[in-house]
C-alpha cells in the first residue's frame, strides 16, 4: 500500500536532482532511495525516473507526483506545528511573523505592555519572506503589503509611508536637491535582492535611472549608509525618523504609502491567546499611525 512516506522519495529526487543528494537530504543511504523508488514504480505501475548510468531524470509523471507530494509535505508540517503549539503547557505560545524593520522599530517598544496584558508566550519570527500562516509557519503576520491570500483573516490597519532621506552632513556637503530630477546628480543608496522590487524603490529608480552609487539588500544597512553620509536613500519613515541625524527631503514630491496588514490563520480565530495578540497588534498600529505615516523634519 502506497503512503506519504513513499512519495517523499520522489519529491527529494525532484528537488535535489540525484539519488545521492536525495539520500543526504533524507538522511538515508543511496541504495535505500533507489530501492524505495523502484518499489513505488512497481506499485503504481508508472515510470517515475529514467536512468542513464549514474544520472537520473524525473519523468513528467514523477514531476506531477512531486507537486502533489509537496502539498502533502506542507500539510504534514502544519500538523506538526499545530501539535507543537499545544505542548507548551497552560500558557499558549503565539508566533508573529514580520520584517526586521517592523520588529525593531515598531513592535519591540510595545512588547513590555503586551507582556503585562497578555497571558500568551510570544515569539517574533523575522524574515523578508512571508511566513505561510495558512500552514502554521506562524500564527500571525504583520506585513507591509496586501495579504495575497483571500483565505486569511486580516485587517488593513493603515499605511506605512516611505520617503527620501539623507544625513545633515551629506546635504551640507552636496546641497539639498530641489526636485526629483536633481537626484541624478547625487549619490544614491540602491536596493538589491528581495527589497529591489519594493514600491518605494521603484519610485526612486524612476528618477535616478536605476544607477545607485552603492546599495544593500538590507534596509537597516542602507540607513546606516545614509547616516555615514554616503548618499540619498528611500526608507520607511518609521525607521528613518528614529535617527535625528537623518533629514527627510522632497516630502511632497516623493511620498510612497504601503499598506500595513495584520493577518491570522482563520483556524485560530477562536484561540484566546492568538486573538488577544491579534487585537493588540491592530490597536497598536492604529495608535502609532502618525509615526508609521512619517513625522520627521521635511524639506520640499
VEXDREN-2710 file (C-alpha; in Angstrom, 1 decimal):
% VEXDREN-2710
k/r/px/py/pz
1/UNK/0.0/0.0/0.0
2/UNK/1.4/3.4/-1.0
3/UNK/1.7/6.0/1.7
4/UNK/3.0/9.6/2.1
5/UNK/6.4/8.3/3.2
6/UNK/6.9/6.7/-0.3
7/UNK/6.1/9.9/-2.1
8/UNK/8.7/11.9/-0.2
9/UNK/11.4/10.0/-2.0
10/UNK/10.1/11.2/-5.4
11/UNK/10.0/14.7/-4.0
12/UNK/13.5/14.5/-2.7
13/UNK/15.0/13.4/-6.0
14/UNK/13.0/16.1/-7.9
15/UNK/14.3/18.7/-5.6
16/UNK/17.9/17.5/-5.3
17/UNK/18.5/16.2/-8.8
18/UNK/20.2/13.0/-8.0
19/UNK/19.8/9.9/-5.9
20/UNK/22.9/10.6/-3.7
21/UNK/21.7/14.2/-2.9
22/UNK/18.2/13.0/-2.2
23/UNK/19.7/10.4/0.2
24/UNK/21.6/13.1/2.0
25/UNK/18.5/15.2/2.4
26/UNK/16.5/12.3/3.8
27/UNK/19.4/11.0/6.0
28/UNK/19.3/7.6/4.4
29/UNK/21.6/5.6/2.1
30/UNK/21.5/5.9/-1.7
31/UNK/20.6/2.2/-2.2
32/UNK/17.6/2.8/0.1
33/UNK/16.4/5.7/-2.1
34/UNK/16.8/3.6/-5.2
35/UNK/15.0/0.6/-3.7
36/UNK/12.1/2.7/-2.4
37/UNK/11.6/4.4/-5.8
38/UNK/11.8/1.1/-7.7
39/UNK/9.1/-0.4/-5.3
40/UNK/7.0/2.7/-5.8
41/UNK/7.2/2.5/-9.5
42/UNK/6.2/-1.2/-9.3
43/UNK/3.2/-0.4/-7.0
44/UNK/2.0/2.4/-9.2
45/UNK/2.9/0.8/-12.5
46/UNK/4.2/4.2/-13.6
47/UNK/7.8/5.2/-14.6
48/UNK/9.0/8.0/-12.2
49/UNK/12.7/8.1/-13.2
50/UNK/14.7/7.5/-16.3
51/UNK/18.3/6.2/-15.6
52/UNK/21.4/6.7/-17.7
53/UNK/24.3/5.2/-15.7
54/UNK/24.6/7.2/-12.5
55/UNK/22.4/10.0/-13.9
56/UNK/18.6/10.1/-13.3
57/UNK/15.9/12.3/-14.7
58/UNK/12.5/12.7/-13.2
59/UNK/9.7/11.9/-15.7
60/UNK/6.6/14.1/-16.2
61/UNK/4.7/11.7/-14.0
62/UNK/7.3/12.0/-11.4
63/UNK/7.2/15.8/-11.5
64/UNK/3.4/15.8/-11.3
65/UNK/3.5/13.5/-8.3
66/UNK/6.1/15.7/-6.7
67/UNK/3.9/18.7/-6.9
68/UNK/1.2/16.9/-5.0
69/UNK/3.8/15.5/-2.6
70/UNK/5.0/19.0/-1.8
71/UNK/1.4/19.9/-0.7
72/UNK/1.3/16.8/1.4
73/UNK/4.6/17.8/3.0
74/UNK/3.3/21.3/3.8
75/UNK/0.2/19.8/5.4
76/UNK/2.2/17.3/7.4
77/UNK/4.5/20.0/8.7
78/UNK/1.4/22.1/9.5
79/UNK/0.1/19.3/11.6
80/UNK/3.4/19.0/13.5
81/UNK/3.5/22.8/14.1
82/UNK/-0.1/22.8/15.2
83/UNK/0.6/20.0/17.8
84/UNK/3.8/21.6/19.0
85/UNK/1.8/24.8/19.8
86/UNK/-0.3/22.8/22.2
87/UNK/2.6/21.2/24.0
88/UNK/3.7/24.4/25.7
89/UNK/1.6/23.9/28.8
90/UNK/-1.2/26.1/30.0
91/UNK/0.4/29.3/28.7
92/UNK/-0.3/29.5/24.9
93/UNK/2.5/30.1/22.5
94/UNK/1.8/32.7/19.8
95/UNK/4.2/33.4/17.0
96/UNK/4.2/36.6/14.9
97/UNK/6.0/36.8/11.6
98/UNK/7.2/40.3/10.4
99/UNK/10.1/42.1/8.9
100/UNK/13.2/43.2/10.8
101/UNK/12.3/46.8/10.5
102/UNK/8.8/46.5/11.8
103/UNK/10.1/44.2/14.6
104/UNK/12.9/46.5/15.8
105/UNK/11.4/50.0/15.2
106/UNK/7.7/49.4/15.8
107/UNK/6.8/46.2/17.6
108/UNK/9.6/45.9/20.2
109/UNK/8.6/49.1/22.1
110/UNK/5.2/47.6/22.6
111/UNK/6.3/44.2/23.9
112/UNK/6.5/45.2/27.6
113/UNK/2.9/46.4/27.5
114/UNK/1.8/43.3/25.6
115/UNK/3.6/41.0/28.1
116/UNK/1.7/42.7/31.0
117/UNK/-1.6/42.5/29.2
118/UNK/-1.3/39.0/27.6
119/UNK/-1.2/35.6/29.1
120/UNK/0.4/34.2/25.9
121/UNK/4.1/33.4/25.4
122/UNK/5.2/35.4/22.3
123/UNK/7.9/34.7/19.7
124/UNK/8.8/37.0/16.9
125/UNK/9.9/35.5/13.5
126/UNK/11.8/37.9/11.4
127/UNK/12.1/37.4/7.6
128/UNK/11.6/39.2/4.3
129/UNK/9.8/36.2/3.1
130/UNK/6.1/35.9/4.1
131/UNK/5.5/33.1/6.5
132/UNK/2.8/30.7/5.3
133/UNK/0.4/31.3/8.2
134/UNK/-2.2/29.2/6.5
135/UNK/0.2/26.2/7.1
136/UNK/1.1/27.3/10.7
137/UNK/4.6/28.6/9.9
138/UNK/3.4/31.4/12.2
139/UNK/0.1/32.2/13.9
140/UNK/0.0/35.9/13.0
141/UNK/1.8/38.2/10.5
142/UNK/2.4/41.9/10.2
143/UNK/3.1/42.7/6.6
144/UNK/3.8/45.8/4.5
145/UNK/1.8/44.6/1.5
146/UNK/-1.6/43.2/0.6
147/UNK/-2.4/39.8/2.1
148/UNK/-2.2/37.8/-1.2
149/UNK/-4.4/35.1/0.2
150/UNK/-8.1/35.6/0.4
151/UNK/-8.4/32.7/2.9
152/UNK/-6.5/34.6/5.6
153/UNK/-8.3/36.6/8.3
154/UNK/-6.9/40.1/8.5
155/UNK/-7.3/43.8/8.9
156/UNK/-5.7/46.6/7.0
157/UNK/-4.5/48.8/9.9
158/UNK/-3.2/51.8/7.9
159/UNK/-0.3/52.7/5.6
160/UNK/3.5/52.9/6.2
161/UNK/4.8/55.9/4.3
162/UNK/8.3/55.9/2.7
163/UNK/10.3/58.9/1.7
164/UNK/13.8/60.2/0.8
165/UNK/16.4/60.7/3.5
166/UNK/20.0/61.9/3.7
167/UNK/22.2/63.0/6.6
168/UNK/22.6/66.6/7.5
169/UNK/26.3/66.3/6.8
170/UNK/25.7/64.9/3.3
171/UNK/23.3/67.7/2.5
172/UNK/25.8/70.3/3.8
173/UNK/28.5/68.9/1.5
174/UNK/26.4/68.3/-1.6
175/UNK/23.4/70.5/-1.3
176/UNK/19.8/69.7/-1.0
177/UNK/18.1/68.6/-4.2
178/UNK/15.2/70.9/-5.1
179/UNK/13.5/68.4/-7.4
180/UNK/13.4/64.7/-8.0
181/UNK/15.1/65.2/-11.4
182/UNK/18.1/66.7/-9.5
183/UNK/18.7/63.4/-7.8
184/UNK/20.7/62.2/-10.8
185/UNK/23.5/64.5/-9.6
186/UNK/23.5/62.9/-6.1
187/UNK/24.9/59.7/-4.6
188/UNK/22.0/57.2/-4.4
189/UNK/21.8/54.3/-2.0
190/UNK/20.3/51.5/-4.0
191/UNK/18.3/48.3/-3.1
192/UNK/19.4/44.8/-4.0
193/UNK/18.0/41.3/-3.7
194/UNK/14.4/40.9/-2.5
195/UNK/13.9/44.5/-1.5
196/UNK/14.7/45.7/-5.0
197/UNK/11.0/45.2/-6.0
198/UNK/9.5/47.3/-3.2
199/UNK/7.2/50.1/-4.4
200/UNK/9.3/52.9/-2.8
201/UNK/12.4/51.6/-4.5
202/UNK/10.7/51.5/-7.9
203/UNK/9.5/55.1/-7.3
204/UNK/13.1/56.2/-6.6
205/UNK/14.5/54.3/-9.6
206/UNK/12.2/56.3/-12.0
207/UNK/14.2/59.4/-11.2
208/UNK/17.7/58.1/-10.7
209/UNK/17.9/55.9/-13.8
210/UNK/18.5/52.8/-11.6
211/UNK/22.2/53.7/-11.2
212/UNK/23.0/53.8/-7.5
213/UNK/26.4/54.7/-6.1
214/UNK/26.2/51.8/-3.7
215/UNK/23.5/49.5/-2.3
216/UNK/22.4/46.7/0.0
217/UNK/19.8/44.1/0.4
218/UNK/19.0/45.2/4.0
219/UNK/17.1/48.4/4.8
220/UNK/18.9/48.7/8.1
221/UNK/22.3/48.7/6.4
222/UNK/21.0/51.2/3.8
223/UNK/20.0/53.6/6.7
224/UNK/23.5/53.2/8.2
225/UNK/25.0/54.1/4.8
226/UNK/22.9/57.3/4.8
227/UNK/23.9/58.1/8.4
228/UNK/27.6/57.7/7.2
229/UNK/26.9/60.5/4.6
230/UNK/27.1/58.1/1.6
231/UNK/24.1/59.3/-0.3
232/UNK/20.3/59.7/-0.5
233/UNK/18.0/56.7/0.1
234/UNK/14.3/55.8/0.3
235/UNK/13.3/54.3/3.6
236/UNK/10.1/53.6/5.6
237/UNK/9.6/56.8/7.6
238/UNK/9.1/55.0/10.9
239/UNK/12.6/53.6/10.6
240/UNK/14.5/56.6/9.3
241/UNK/12.7/59.1/11.6
242/UNK/14.3/57.3/14.6
243/UNK/17.6/58.9/13.7
244/UNK/18.0/62.7/14.4
245/UNK/20.9/62.9/12.0
246/UNK/18.8/61.9/9.0
247/UNK/16.6/64.5/7.3
248/UNK/13.6/63.8/5.1
249/UNK/13.8/65.7/1.8
250/UNK/11.3/66.3/-1.1
251/UNK/8.4/65.1/1.1
252/UNK/5.8/66.4/-1.3
253/UNK/7.5/65.1/-4.4
254/UNK/8.0/61.5/-3.2
255/UNK/5.8/60.0/-0.5
256/UNK/5.0/56.3/-1.1
257/UNK/2.3/54.7/1.0
258/UNK/2.5/50.9/1.5
259/UNK/-0.4/49.0/3.0
260/UNK/0.1/47.6/6.5
261/UNK/-1.8/44.4/7.4
262/UNK/-2.2/42.3/10.5
263/UNK/-3.2/38.7/9.5
264/UNK/-4.0/35.5/11.2
265/UNK/-4.8/31.9/10.3
266/UNK/-8.6/31.7/10.3
267/UNK/-8.5/28.3/12.1
268/UNK/-7.1/30.1/15.1
269/UNK/-9.7/32.9/15.4
270/UNK/-11.3/31.2/18.4
271/UNK/-7.9/30.7/20.1
272/UNK/-7.8/33.1/23.0
273/UNK/-4.1/33.7/23.0
274/UNK/-3.8/34.3/19.3
275/UNK/-6.9/36.5/19.2
276/UNK/-5.6/38.5/22.1
277/UNK/-2.3/39.3/20.4
278/UNK/-4.1/39.9/17.1
279/UNK/-6.3/42.6/18.7
280/UNK/-3.3/44.1/20.5
281/UNK/-1.4/44.5/17.2
282/UNK/-4.3/46.1/15.5
283/UNK/-4.8/48.7/18.2
284/UNK/-1.0/49.3/18.5
285/UNK/-0.8/50.0/14.7
286/UNK/-3.8/52.4/14.8
287/UNK/-2.3/54.3/17.8
288/UNK/1.1/54.6/16.0
289/UNK/-0.4/55.9/12.7
290/UNK/1.4/59.2/13.0
291/UNK/4.8/57.5/13.4
292/UNK/4.1/55.0/10.6
293/UNK/3.0/57.8/8.3
294/UNK/6.1/59.8/8.9
295/UNK/6.5/62.9/11.0
296/UNK/10.2/63.7/10.5
297/UNK/11.6/67.1/9.6
298/UNK/10.9/67.7/5.9
299/UNK/12.5/69.7/3.1
300/UNK/10.5/70.3/0.0
END
